[in-house]
Amino acid sequence: MTKEHTFSLFTKSGQPWATLTLVAHTHRDRATFIEGMACTGEFSLDLDSAASIHTVVVSLRGQIITGPLPSDMFTFLDVSQTLWSRAMGDPLSPGGSKWTKDLKGKYQWPFSLPIQPTVSLSGQEFRLPESFFERHTRAQVEYEVCVKIMRPKLRADHRLSTFVEYLPVSQPSPSSGLRQLAYEHHRALLGPEADPEGWKTLSPVKTFGRLSSQAVEATCTLSLATPLCYTRGTSIPCNLQIEGSDPAILDILASPDSVDLRLRRNARFRTRDKEQLWKDQFEFSEMAIWWHSLPSDSLLDSTETLITGGSLRRTLKGELHLRPDLITSSSIAHYQLEYAVVLQLNSFANQMYESLDTGPLIVEPVEIASDLPVGPRPLVYSTPFETKAVTIRCTASEPLL
């Protein structure tokens, strides 16, 4: 529901003489415009004494900010409307001859600035990104509504501005028919073997470790629910198969506490549009939650040890909870907000197991959307951990591809 958001400039006696009113939603205590809305409102003056004013202009500006210098600020959106100028005539009855007098009294100018969902930059179309501002993240996306009250030369102009939020609308494609049936009837999800259209099974990867000074290895196969675009506030269904020849190592690795699967957010940017290196700032979510299959699950989805060509196999089901305040995926100019699912396996000192993997086993790109897909609402099958996300301020850079 929209409401009026009011911002004013005040006289020395505390009386408002310039007021900007925006009709918008509210998000994080800011006036918020959702994709498809126009930036609508009104600007008014209440002048007790005569004031020499030449022009009044309202504008909506979107910027990527990567530092404190003017060269670190890139404007990708700039929409403006002249509310009044002397050339427009009488401010109370526009359309006449040029206005030559000072302004005194009360004046009101309604306005509506269109917000197109895409912009063209250097011949390429980009969707407007969601507002993004965090204290410890260098790359920011800010939207600002500003009214400039322009006065004659040698007289200082006045400026009334406020930051606003912009929320683009995005939606995953529908999930598989079998997954929609499971959601509709509140049933457990079928695994990749029973519902191949509902999963993307990634290439198997090797994991290496040491158990009681003996080198061991296993093969991990991760499957993620498709499509690889998920609505914030829901979860990412996961399926993990671990194969190996050593039952002891499988007992450790197939434990739900051994598997570290997280959502990684990367605020990726270049400090200047033509710079050849990208800088990355990572934030990792809480760990995914894993569980053993219920007895009623099919054999192919169970966590029982299976014989497959001389190897033993264990299977875990899980889901990765997505916070409802996640910023949606975006890419524009020299700024990208990307997500990936990252898998690694933990070491356990009390079980004498040490992981020898030098980095993540899997990094699979995914997207975060704002709205639910068409069909039944996705179910969440577990309770999230009460832990905070982890931010890694990464100074590493990589060449622009």
Contacts in CASP RR format, 6 or more apart in sequence:
PFRMAT RR
TARGET T0000
AUTHOR 0000-0000-0000
METHOD contacts of the structure
MODEL  1
MTKEHTFSLFTKSGQPWATLTLVAHTHRDRATFIEGMACTGEFSLDLDSA
ASIHTVVVSLRGQIITGPLPSDMFTFLDVSQTLWSRAMGDPLSPGGSKWT
KDLKGKYQWPFSLPIQPTVSLSGQEFRLPESFFERHTRAQVEYEVCVKIM
RPKLRADHRLSTFVEYLPVSQPSPSSGLRQLAYEHHRALLGPEADPEGWK
TLSPVKTFGRLSSQAVEATCTLSLATPLCYTRGTSIPCNLQIEGSDPAIL
DILASPDSVDLRLRRNARFRTRDKEQLWKDQFEFSEMAIWWHSLPSDSLL
DSTETLITGGSLRRTLKGELHLRPDLITSSSIAHYQLEYAVVLQLNSFAN
QMYESLDTGPLIVEPVEIASDLPVGPRPLVYSTPFETKAVTIRCTASEPL
L
1 25 0 8 1.000
2 23 0 8 1.000
2 24 0 8 1.000
2 25 0 8 1.000
3 23 0 8 1.000
3 24 0 8 1.000
3 25 0 8 1.000
3 26 0 8 1.000
4 21 0 8 1.000
4 22 0 8 1.000
4 23 0 8 1.000
5 21 0 8 1.000
5 22 0 8 1.000
5 23 0 8 1.000
5 24 0 8 1.000
5 26 0 8 1.000
5 31 0 8 1.000
5 162 0 8 1.000
6 19 0 8 1.000
6 20 0 8 1.000
6 21 0 8 1.000
6 22 0 8 1.000
7 19 0 8 1.000
7 20 0 8 1.000
7 21 0 8 1.000
7 22 0 8 1.000
7 160 0 8 1.000
7 162 0 8 1.000
8 16 0 8 1.000
8 17 0 8 1.000
8 18 0 8 1.000
8 19 0 8 1.000
8 20 0 8 1.000
8 160 0 8 1.000
9 16 0 8 1.000
9 17 0 8 1.000
9 18 0 8 1.000
9 19 0 8 1.000
9 158 0 8 1.000
9 160 0 8 1.000
10 16 0 8 1.000
10 17 0 8 1.000
11 17 0 8 1.000
11 48 0 8 1.000
15 46 0 8 1.000
15 48 0 8 1.000
16 46 0 8 1.000
17 45 0 8 1.000
17 46 0 8 1.000
17 47 0 8 1.000
17 48 0 8 1.000
18 43 0 8 1.000
18 44 0 8 1.000
18 45 0 8 1.000
18 46 0 8 1.000
18 147 0 8 1.000
18 149 0 8 1.000
18 158 0 8 1.000
18 160 0 8 1.000
19 43 0 8 1.000
19 44 0 8 1.000
19 46 0 8 1.000
20 41 0 8 1.000
20 42 0 8 1.000
20 43 0 8 1.000
20 58 0 8 1.000
20 145 0 8 1.000
20 147 0 8 1.000
20 160 0 8 1.000
20 162 0 8 1.000
21 41 0 8 1.000
21 42 0 8 1.000
21 43 0 8 1.000
21 44 0 8 1.000
22 31 0 8 1.000
22 39 0 8 1.000
22 40 0 8 1.000
22 41 0 8 1.000
22 145 0 8 1.000
22 162 0 8 1.000
22 164 0 8 1.000
23 40 0 8 1.000
23 41 0 8 1.000
24 31 0 8 1.000
24 32 0 8 1.000
24 33 0 8 1.000
24 37 0 8 1.000
24 39 0 8 1.000
24 164 0 8 1.000
25 31 0 8 1.000
25 32 0 8 1.000
25 33 0 8 1.000
25 34 0 8 1.000
26 32 0 8 1.000
27 165 0 8 1.000
27 167 0 8 1.000
28 165 0 8 1.000
30 162 0 8 1.000
30 163 0 8 1.000
30 164 0 8 1.000
30 165 0 8 1.000
31 145 0 8 1.000
31 162 0 8 1.000
31 164 0 8 1.000
31 165 0 8 1.000
32 164 0 8 1.000
32 165 0 8 1.000
32 166 0 8 1.000
32 167 0 8 1.000
33 39 0 8 1.000
33 115 0 8 1.000
33 143 0 8 1.000
33 164 0 8 1.000
33 165 0 8 1.000
33 166 0 8 1.000
33 167 0 8 1.000
34 166 0 8 1.000
34 167 0 8 1.000
34 169 0 8 1.000
35 115 0 8 1.000
35 117 0 8 1.000
35 128 0 8 1.000
35 166 0 8 1.000
35 167 0 8 1.000
35 168 0 8 1.000
35 169 0 8 1.000
36 115 0 8 1.000
36 117 0 8 1.000
36 169 0 8 1.000
37 115 0 8 1.000
38 112 0 8 1.000
38 113 0 8 1.000
38 114 0 8 1.000
38 115 0 8 1.000
39 60 0 8 1.000
39 79 0 8 1.000
39 111 0 8 1.000
39 112 0 8 1.000
39 113 0 8 1.000
39 114 0 8 1.000
39 115 0 8 1.000
39 145 0 8 1.000
39 164 0 8 1.000
40 110 0 8 1.000
40 111 0 8 1.000
40 112 0 8 1.000
40 113 0 8 1.000
41 110 0 8 1.000
41 111 0 8 1.000
41 112 0 8 1.000
42 108 0 8 1.000
42 109 0 8 1.000
42 110 0 8 1.000
42 111 0 8 1.000
43 56 0 8 1.000
43 58 0 8 1.000
43 83 0 8 1.000
43 108 0 8 1.000
43 109 0 8 1.000
43 111 0 8 1.000
43 147 0 8 1.000
43 160 0 8 1.000
44 106 0 8 1.000
44 107 0 8 1.000
44 108 0 8 1.000
44 109 0 8 1.000
45 53 0 8 1.000
45 56 0 8 1.000
45 103 0 8 1.000
45 105 0 8 1.000
45 106 0 8 1.000
45 107 0 8 1.000
45 149 0 8 1.000
46 105 0 8 1.000
46 106 0 8 1.000
47 103 0 8 1.000
47 104 0 8 1.000
47 105 0 8 1.000
47 106 0 8 1.000
47 107 0 8 1.000
48 104 0 8 1.000
48 105 0 8 1.000
49 104 0 8 1.000
50 102 0 8 1.000
50 103 0 8 1.000
50 104 0 8 1.000
51 102 0 8 1.000
51 103 0 8 1.000
51 104 0 8 1.000
51 151 0 8 1.000
52 102 0 8 1.000
52 103 0 8 1.000
52 151 0 8 1.000
52 152 0 8 1.000
52 155 0 8 1.000
53 102 0 8 1.000
53 103 0 8 1.000
53 149 0 8 1.000
53 150 0 8 1.000
53 151 0 8 1.000
54 85 0 8 1.000
54 86 0 8 1.000
54 150 0 8 1.000
54 151 0 8 1.000
54 152 0 8 1.000
55 82 0 8 1.000
55 84 0 8 1.000
55 85 0 8 1.000
55 86 0 8 1.000
55 148 0 8 1.000
55 149 0 8 1.000
55 150 0 8 1.000
56 82 0 8 1.000
56 83 0 8 1.000
56 84 0 8 1.000
56 85 0 8 1.000
56 109 0 8 1.000
56 147 0 8 1.000
56 148 0 8 1.000
56 149 0 8 1.000
56 150 0 8 1.000
57 80 0 8 1.000
57 81 0 8 1.000
57 82 0 8 1.000
57 83 0 8 1.000
57 147 0 8 1.000
57 148 0 8 1.000
57 150 0 8 1.000
58 80 0 8 1.000
58 81 0 8 1.000
58 83 0 8 1.000
58 111 0 8 1.000
58 113 0 8 1.000
58 145 0 8 1.000
58 146 0 8 1.000
58 147 0 8 1.000
59 78 0 8 1.000
59 79 0 8 1.000
59 80 0 8 1.000
59 81 0 8 1.000
59 113 0 8 1.000
59 145 0 8 1.000
59 146 0 8 1.000
59 147 0 8 1.000
59 148 0 8 1.000
60 77 0 8 1.000
60 78 0 8 1.000
60 79 0 8 1.000
60 80 0 8 1.000
60 113 0 8 1.000
60 115 0 8 1.000
60 143 0 8 1.000
60 144 0 8 1.000
60 145 0 8 1.000
60 164 0 8 1.000
61 75 0 8 1.000
61 77 0 8 1.000
61 78 0 8 1.000
61 79 0 8 1.000
61 143 0 8 1.000
61 144 0 8 1.000
61 146 0 8 1.000
62 75 0 8 1.000
62 76 0 8 1.000
62 77 0 8 1.000
62 78 0 8 1.000
62 141 0 8 1.000
62 142 0 8 1.000
62 143 0 8 1.000
62 144 0 8 1.000
62 166 0 8 1.000
63 73 0 8 1.000
63 74 0 8 1.000
63 75 0 8 1.000
63 76 0 8 1.000
63 141 0 8 1.000
63 142 0 8 1.000
63 143 0 8 1.000
63 144 0 8 1.000
64 73 0 8 1.000
64 74 0 8 1.000
64 76 0 8 1.000
64 139 0 8 1.000
64 140 0 8 1.000
64 141 0 8 1.000
64 269 0 8 1.000
64 332 0 8 1.000
64 333 0 8 1.000
64 334 0 8 1.000
64 335 0 8 1.000
65 72 0 8 1.000
65 73 0 8 1.000
65 74 0 8 1.000
65 139 0 8 1.000
65 140 0 8 1.000
65 141 0 8 1.000
65 142 0 8 1.000
66 72 0 8 1.000
66 73 0 8 1.000
66 74 0 8 1.000
66 138 0 8 1.000
66 139 0 8 1.000
66 140 0 8 1.000
66 269 0 8 1.000
66 270 0 8 1.000
66 271 0 8 1.000
66 334 0 8 1.000
66 335 0 8 1.000
67 73 0 8 1.000
67 138 0 8 1.000
67 271 0 8 1.000
71 272 0 8 1.000
72 271 0 8 1.000
72 272 0 8 1.000
74 273 0 8 1.000
74 333 0 8 1.000
74 334 0 8 1.000
76 119 0 8 1.000
76 121 0 8 1.000
76 126 0 8 1.000
76 128 0 8 1.000
76 332 0 8 1.000
76 333 0 8 1.000
77 119 0 8 1.000
77 128 0 8 1.000
77 143 0 8 1.000
79 113 0 8 1.000
79 114 0 8 1.000
79 115 0 8 1.000
80 113 0 8 1.000
81 111 0 8 1.000
81 112 0 8 1.000
81 113 0 8 1.000
82 88 0 8 1.000
83 109 0 8 1.000
83 111 0 8 1.000
83 147 0 8 1.000
84 91 0 8 1.000
84 94 0 8 1.000
84 107 0 8 1.000
84 109 0 8 1.000
86 98 0 8 1.000
86 99 0 8 1.000
86 100 0 8 1.000
87 98 0 8 1.000
87 99 0 8 1.000
88 94 0 8 1.000
88 95 0 8 1.000
88 96 0 8 1.000
88 99 0 8 1.000
89 95 0 8 1.000
89 96 0 8 1.000
89 97 0 8 1.000
89 98 0 8 1.000
89 99 0 8 1.000
90 96 0 8 1.000
90 99 0 8 1.000
91 99 0 8 1.000
91 103 0 8 1.000
91 107 0 8 1.000
91 109 0 8 1.000
92 107 0 8 1.000
115 128 0 8 1.000
115 166 0 8 1.000
116 128 0 8 1.000
117 127 0 8 1.000
117 128 0 8 1.000
117 168 0 8 1.000
118 125 0 8 1.000
118 126 0 8 1.000
118 127 0 8 1.000
118 128 0 8 1.000
119 125 0 8 1.000
119 126 0 8 1.000
119 128 0 8 1.000
119 332 0 8 1.000
120 126 0 8 1.000
121 332 0 8 1.000
121 333 0 8 1.000
126 331 0 8 1.000
126 332 0 8 1.000
126 333 0 8 1.000
127 168 0 8 1.000
127 330 0 8 1.000
127 332 0 8 1.000
128 166 0 8 1.000
128 168 0 8 1.000
128 332 0 8 1.000
129 141 0 8 1.000
129 166 0 8 1.000
129 168 0 8 1.000
129 330 0 8 1.000
129 331 0 8 1.000
129 332 0 8 1.000
129 335 0 8 1.000
129 337 0 8 1.000
130 141 0 8 1.000
130 166 0 8 1.000
130 167 0 8 1.000
130 168 0 8 1.000
130 327 0 8 1.000
130 328 0 8 1.000
130 330 0 8 1.000
130 337 0 8 1.000
130 370 0 8 1.000
131 141 0 8 1.000
131 142 0 8 1.000
131 143 0 8 1.000
131 164 0 8 1.000
131 165 0 8 1.000
131 166 0 8 1.000
131 167 0 8 1.000
132 139 0 8 1.000
132 140 0 8 1.000
132 141 0 8 1.000
132 267 0 8 1.000
132 327 0 8 1.000
132 337 0 8 1.000
133 140 0 8 1.000
133 141 0 8 1.000
133 142 0 8 1.000
134 140 0 8 1.000
136 391 0 8 1.000
136 393 0 8 1.000
137 267 0 8 1.000
137 281 0 8 1.000
137 283 0 8 1.000
137 391 0 8 1.000
138 267 0 8 1.000
138 269 0 8 1.000
138 279 0 8 1.000
138 281 0 8 1.000
139 267 0 8 1.000
139 268 0 8 1.000
139 269 0 8 1.000
139 281 0 8 1.000
139 335 0 8 1.000
141 330 0 8 1.000
141 335 0 8 1.000
142 163 0 8 1.000
143 163 0 8 1.000
143 164 0 8 1.000
143 165 0 8 1.000
143 166 0 8 1.000
144 161 0 8 1.000
144 162 0 8 1.000
144 163 0 8 1.000
144 164 0 8 1.000
145 161 0 8 1.000
145 162 0 8 1.000
145 164 0 8 1.000
146 159 0 8 1.000
146 160 0 8 1.000
146 161 0 8 1.000
147 159 0 8 1.000
147 160 0 8 1.000
147 161 0 8 1.000
148 157 0 8 1.000
148 158 0 8 1.000
148 159 0 8 1.000
149 157 0 8 1.000
149 158 0 8 1.000
149 159 0 8 1.000
149 160 0 8 1.000
150 157 0 8 1.000
151 157 0 8 1.000
151 158 0 8 1.000
167 370 0 8 1.000
168 328 0 8 1.000
168 330 0 8 1.000
168 370 0 8 1.000
169 370 0 8 1.000
169 371 0 8 1.000
170 229 0 8 1.000
170 328 0 8 1.000
170 329 0 8 1.000
170 367 0 8 1.000
170 369 0 8 1.000
170 370 0 8 1.000
170 371 0 8 1.000
171 231 0 8 1.000
171 369 0 8 1.000
171 370 0 8 1.000
171 371 0 8 1.000
171 372 0 8 1.000
171 373 0 8 1.000
171 374 0 8 1.000
172 227 0 8 1.000
172 229 0 8 1.000
172 230 0 8 1.000
172 231 0 8 1.000
172 367 0 8 1.000
172 369 0 8 1.000
172 372 0 8 1.000
172 373 0 8 1.000
173 227 0 8 1.000
173 229 0 8 1.000
173 373 0 8 1.000
174 180 0 8 1.000
174 373 0 8 1.000
174 374 0 8 1.000
174 375 0 8 1.000
175 183 0 8 1.000
175 198 0 8 1.000
175 225 0 8 1.000
175 226 0 8 1.000
175 227 0 8 1.000
175 373 0 8 1.000
175 378 0 8 1.000
176 195 0 8 1.000
176 197 0 8 1.000
176 198 0 8 1.000
176 226 0 8 1.000
177 197 0 8 1.000
178 190 0 8 1.000
178 194 0 8 1.000
178 195 0 8 1.000
178 197 0 8 1.000
178 198 0 8 1.000
179 189 0 8 1.000
179 190 0 8 1.000
179 195 0 8 1.000
179 198 0 8 1.000
179 225 0 8 1.000
179 237 0 8 1.000
180 375 0 8 1.000
180 376 0 8 1.000
181 187 0 8 1.000
182 188 0 8 1.000
182 189 0 8 1.000
182 190 0 8 1.000
182 379 0 8 1.000
183 375 0 8 1.000
183 376 0 8 1.000
183 377 0 8 1.000
183 378 0 8 1.000
183 379 0 8 1.000
184 376 0 8 1.000
186 379 0 8 1.000
188 294 0 8 1.000
188 296 0 8 1.000
188 297 0 8 1.000
188 381 0 8 1.000
189 195 0 8 1.000
189 225 0 8 1.000
189 237 0 8 1.000
189 317 0 8 1.000
189 381 0 8 1.000
190 298 0 8 1.000
190 301 0 8 1.000
191 199 0 8 1.000
191 223 0 8 1.000
191 239 0 8 1.000
191 300 0 8 1.000
191 301 0 8 1.000
191 317 0 8 1.000
192 198 0 8 1.000
192 199 0 8 1.000
192 201 0 8 1.000
192 223 0 8 1.000
192 239 0 8 1.000
193 300 0 8 1.000
193 301 0 8 1.000
194 298 0 8 1.000
194 300 0 8 1.000
194 301 0 8 1.000
197 226 0 8 1.000
198 225 0 8 1.000
198 226 0 8 1.000
199 223 0 8 1.000
199 224 0 8 1.000
199 225 0 8 1.000
199 226 0 8 1.000
199 239 0 8 1.000
200 223 0 8 1.000
200 224 0 8 1.000
200 225 0 8 1.000
200 226 0 8 1.000
200 228 0 8 1.000
201 221 0 8 1.000
201 222 0 8 1.000
201 223 0 8 1.000
202 221 0 8 1.000
202 222 0 8 1.000
202 223 0 8 1.000
202 224 0 8 1.000
202 362 0 8 1.000
202 364 0 8 1.000
204 219 0 8 1.000
204 220 0 8 1.000
204 221 0 8 1.000
204 243 0 8 1.000
205 219 0 8 1.000
205 220 0 8 1.000
205 221 0 8 1.000
205 361 0 8 1.000
205 362 0 8 1.000
206 217 0 8 1.000
206 218 0 8 1.000
206 219 0 8 1.000
206 220 0 8 1.000
207 217 0 8 1.000
207 218 0 8 1.000
207 219 0 8 1.000
207 220 0 8 1.000
207 253 0 8 1.000
207 345 0 8 1.000
207 355 0 8 1.000
207 357 0 8 1.000
207 361 0 8 1.000
208 215 0 8 1.000
208 216 0 8 1.000
208 217 0 8 1.000
208 355 0 8 1.000
208 356 0 8 1.000
208 357 0 8 1.000
209 215 0 8 1.000
209 216 0 8 1.000
209 217 0 8 1.000
209 353 0 8 1.000
209 354 0 8 1.000
209 355 0 8 1.000
209 356 0 8 1.000
209 357 0 8 1.000
210 216 0 8 1.000
210 353 0 8 1.000
210 354 0 8 1.000
210 356 0 8 1.000
211 246 0 8 1.000
211 248 0 8 1.000
211 249 0 8 1.000
211 252 0 8 1.000
211 351 0 8 1.000
211 352 0 8 1.000
211 353 0 8 1.000
211 354 0 8 1.000
212 352 0 8 1.000
215 356 0 8 1.000
216 246 0 8 1.000
216 249 0 8 1.000
217 244 0 8 1.000
218 242 0 8 1.000
218 243 0 8 1.000
218 244 0 8 1.000
218 246 0 8 1.000
218 249 0 8 1.000
218 250 0 8 1.000
218 253 0 8 1.000
219 242 0 8 1.000
219 243 0 8 1.000
219 244 0 8 1.000
219 311 0 8 1.000
220 240 0 8 1.000
220 241 0 8 1.000
220 242 0 8 1.000
220 343 0 8 1.000
220 345 0 8 1.000
220 361 0 8 1.000
220 362 0 8 1.000
221 240 0 8 1.000
221 241 0 8 1.000
221 242 0 8 1.000
221 243 0 8 1.000
222 238 0 8 1.000
222 239 0 8 1.000
222 240 0 8 1.000
222 261 0 8 1.000
222 341 0 8 1.000
222 343 0 8 1.000
222 362 0 8 1.000
222 364 0 8 1.000
223 238 0 8 1.000
223 239 0 8 1.000
223 240 0 8 1.000
223 241 0 8 1.000
224 236 0 8 1.000
224 237 0 8 1.000
224 238 0 8 1.000
224 239 0 8 1.000
224 341 0 8 1.000
224 364 0 8 1.000
224 366 0 8 1.000
225 236 0 8 1.000
225 237 0 8 1.000
225 238 0 8 1.000
228 364 0 8 1.000
228 365 0 8 1.000
228 366 0 8 1.000
228 367 0 8 1.000
229 366 0 8 1.000
229 367 0 8 1.000
229 368 0 8 1.000
229 369 0 8 1.000
230 236 0 8 1.000
230 322 0 8 1.000
230 366 0 8 1.000
230 367 0 8 1.000
230 368 0 8 1.000
230 369 0 8 1.000
231 322 0 8 1.000
231 368 0 8 1.000
231 369 0 8 1.000
231 370 0 8 1.000
231 371 0 8 1.000
231 372 0 8 1.000
231 373 0 8 1.000
231 378 0 8 1.000
232 322 0 8 1.000
232 323 0 8 1.000
232 324 0 8 1.000
232 325 0 8 1.000
232 326 0 8 1.000
232 328 0 8 1.000
232 368 0 8 1.000
232 369 0 8 1.000
232 370 0 8 1.000
233 321 0 8 1.000
233 322 0 8 1.000
233 323 0 8 1.000
233 324 0 8 1.000
233 326 0 8 1.000
234 322 0 8 1.000
234 372 0 8 1.000
234 378 0 8 1.000
234 380 0 8 1.000
235 319 0 8 1.000
235 320 0 8 1.000
235 321 0 8 1.000
235 322 0 8 1.000
235 378 0 8 1.000
235 380 0 8 1.000
235 381 0 8 1.000
235 382 0 8 1.000
236 263 0 8 1.000
236 288 0 8 1.000
236 319 0 8 1.000
236 320 0 8 1.000
236 322 0 8 1.000
236 341 0 8 1.000
236 366 0 8 1.000
237 317 0 8 1.000
237 318 0 8 1.000
237 319 0 8 1.000
238 261 0 8 1.000
238 288 0 8 1.000
238 290 0 8 1.000
238 317 0 8 1.000
238 318 0 8 1.000
238 319 0 8 1.000
238 320 0 8 1.000
238 341 0 8 1.000
239 301 0 8 1.000
239 315 0 8 1.000
239 316 0 8 1.000
239 317 0 8 1.000
239 318 0 8 1.000
240 259 0 8 1.000
240 261 0 8 1.000
240 290 0 8 1.000
240 315 0 8 1.000
240 316 0 8 1.000
240 318 0 8 1.000
240 343 0 8 1.000
241 313 0 8 1.000
241 314 0 8 1.000
241 315 0 8 1.000
242 250 0 8 1.000
242 253 0 8 1.000
242 254 0 8 1.000
242 313 0 8 1.000
242 314 0 8 1.000
242 315 0 8 1.000
242 316 0 8 1.000
243 308 0 8 1.000
243 311 0 8 1.000
243 312 0 8 1.000
243 313 0 8 1.000
243 314 0 8 1.000
244 250 0 8 1.000
244 311 0 8 1.000
244 312 0 8 1.000
244 313 0 8 1.000
245 310 0 8 1.000
245 311 0 8 1.000
245 312 0 8 1.000
246 312 0 8 1.000
247 305 0 8 1.000
247 312 0 8 1.000
249 353 0 8 1.000
250 305 0 8 1.000
250 312 0 8 1.000
250 314 0 8 1.000
252 258 0 8 1.000
252 348 0 8 1.000
252 351 0 8 1.000
252 353 0 8 1.000
253 259 0 8 1.000
253 314 0 8 1.000
253 345 0 8 1.000
254 303 0 8 1.000
254 314 0 8 1.000
254 316 0 8 1.000
256 289 0 8 1.000
256 290 0 8 1.000
256 291 0 8 1.000
256 292 0 8 1.000
256 316 0 8 1.000
257 346 0 8 1.000
258 345 0 8 1.000
258 346 0 8 1.000
258 348 0 8 1.000
259 288 0 8 1.000
259 290 0 8 1.000
259 316 0 8 1.000
259 343 0 8 1.000
259 345 0 8 1.000
259 346 0 8 1.000
260 287 0 8 1.000
260 343 0 8 1.000
260 344 0 8 1.000
260 345 0 8 1.000
260 346 0 8 1.000
261 287 0 8 1.000
261 288 0 8 1.000
261 290 0 8 1.000
261 320 0 8 1.000
261 341 0 8 1.000
261 342 0 8 1.000
261 343 0 8 1.000
262 284 0 8 1.000
262 285 0 8 1.000
262 286 0 8 1.000
262 287 0 8 1.000
262 288 0 8 1.000
262 320 0 8 1.000
262 341 0 8 1.000
262 342 0 8 1.000
263 284 0 8 1.000
263 285 0 8 1.000
263 320 0 8 1.000
263 322 0 8 1.000
263 339 0 8 1.000
263 340 0 8 1.000
263 341 0 8 1.000
263 342 0 8 1.000
263 366 0 8 1.000
264 282 0 8 1.000
264 283 0 8 1.000
264 284 0 8 1.000
264 285 0 8 1.000
264 339 0 8 1.000
264 340 0 8 1.000
264 341 0 8 1.000
264 342 0 8 1.000
264 363 0 8 1.000
265 282 0 8 1.000
265 283 0 8 1.000
265 284 0 8 1.000
265 285 0 8 1.000
265 326 0 8 1.000
265 327 0 8 1.000
265 337 0 8 1.000
265 338 0 8 1.000
265 339 0 8 1.000
266 280 0 8 1.000
266 281 0 8 1.000
266 282 0 8 1.000
266 336 0 8 1.000
266 337 0 8 1.000
266 338 0 8 1.000
266 339 0 8 1.000
266 340 0 8 1.000
267 280 0 8 1.000
267 281 0 8 1.000
267 283 0 8 1.000
267 336 0 8 1.000
267 337 0 8 1.000
268 278 0 8 1.000
268 279 0 8 1.000
268 280 0 8 1.000
268 281 0 8 1.000
268 335 0 8 1.000
268 336 0 8 1.000
268 337 0 8 1.000
268 338 0 8 1.000
269 278 0 8 1.000
269 279 0 8 1.000
269 334 0 8 1.000
269 335 0 8 1.000
269 336 0 8 1.000
270 276 0 8 1.000
270 277 0 8 1.000
270 278 0 8 1.000
270 279 0 8 1.000
270 334 0 8 1.000
270 400 0 8 1.000
271 279 0 8 1.000
272 334 0 8 1.000
273 333 0 8 1.000
273 334 0 8 1.000
275 334 0 8 1.000
276 399 0 8 1.000
276 400 0 8 1.000
277 397 0 8 1.000
277 398 0 8 1.000
277 399 0 8 1.000
277 400 0 8 1.000
278 397 0 8 1.000
278 398 0 8 1.000
278 400 0 8 1.000
279 394 0 8 1.000
279 395 0 8 1.000
279 397 0 8 1.000
280 394 0 8 1.000
280 396 0 8 1.000
280 397 0 8 1.000
280 398 0 8 1.000
281 391 0 8 1.000
281 392 0 8 1.000
281 393 0 8 1.000
281 394 0 8 1.000
282 391 0 8 1.000
282 392 0 8 1.000
282 394 0 8 1.000
283 389 0 8 1.000
283 390 0 8 1.000
283 391 0 8 1.000
283 392 0 8 1.000
284 342 0 8 1.000
284 389 0 8 1.000
284 390 0 8 1.000
284 391 0 8 1.000
284 392 0 8 1.000
285 320 0 8 1.000
285 321 0 8 1.000
285 322 0 8 1.000
285 323 0 8 1.000
285 389 0 8 1.000
286 321 0 8 1.000
286 384 0 8 1.000
286 385 0 8 1.000
286 387 0 8 1.000
286 388 0 8 1.000
286 389 0 8 1.000
287 385 0 8 1.000
287 387 0 8 1.000
288 318 0 8 1.000
288 319 0 8 1.000
288 320 0 8 1.000
288 321 0 8 1.000
289 318 0 8 1.000
289 319 0 8 1.000
289 320 0 8 1.000
289 321 0 8 1.000
289 382 0 8 1.000
289 383 0 8 1.000
289 384 0 8 1.000
289 385 0 8 1.000
290 316 0 8 1.000
290 317 0 8 1.000
290 318 0 8 1.000
291 316 0 8 1.000
291 317 0 8 1.000
291 318 0 8 1.000
291 382 0 8 1.000
292 303 0 8 1.000
292 316 0 8 1.000
292 317 0 8 1.000
293 301 0 8 1.000
293 302 0 8 1.000
293 303 0 8 1.000
293 315 0 8 1.000
293 317 0 8 1.000
301 315 0 8 1.000
301 317 0 8 1.000
302 315 0 8 1.000
303 314 0 8 1.000
303 315 0 8 1.000
303 316 0 8 1.000
304 314 0 8 1.000
305 312 0 8 1.000
305 313 0 8 1.000
305 314 0 8 1.000
306 312 0 8 1.000
306 313 0 8 1.000
318 381 0 8 1.000
318 382 0 8 1.000
319 380 0 8 1.000
319 381 0 8 1.000
319 382 0 8 1.000
320 341 0 8 1.000
321 380 0 8 1.000
321 382 0 8 1.000
321 384 0 8 1.000
322 368 0 8 1.000
323 389 0 8 1.000
326 368 0 8 1.000
327 337 0 8 1.000
327 368 0 8 1.000
328 337 0 8 1.000
328 368 0 8 1.000
328 369 0 8 1.000
328 370 0 8 1.000
329 337 0 8 1.000
329 338 0 8 1.000
329 339 0 8 1.000
329 367 0 8 1.000
329 368 0 8 1.000
329 369 0 8 1.000
330 336 0 8 1.000
330 337 0 8 1.000
331 337 0 8 1.000
331 338 0 8 1.000
338 365 0 8 1.000
339 365 0 8 1.000
339 366 0 8 1.000
339 367 0 8 1.000
339 368 0 8 1.000
340 363 0 8 1.000
340 364 0 8 1.000
340 365 0 8 1.000
340 366 0 8 1.000
341 362 0 8 1.000
341 363 0 8 1.000
341 364 0 8 1.000
341 366 0 8 1.000
342 360 0 8 1.000
342 362 0 8 1.000
342 363 0 8 1.000
342 364 0 8 1.000
343 360 0 8 1.000
343 361 0 8 1.000
343 362 0 8 1.000
344 355 0 8 1.000
344 357 0 8 1.000
344 359 0 8 1.000
344 360 0 8 1.000
344 361 0 8 1.000
345 355 0 8 1.000
345 357 0 8 1.000
345 361 0 8 1.000
346 355 0 8 1.000
347 353 0 8 1.000
347 354 0 8 1.000
347 355 0 8 1.000
372 378 0 8 1.000
END
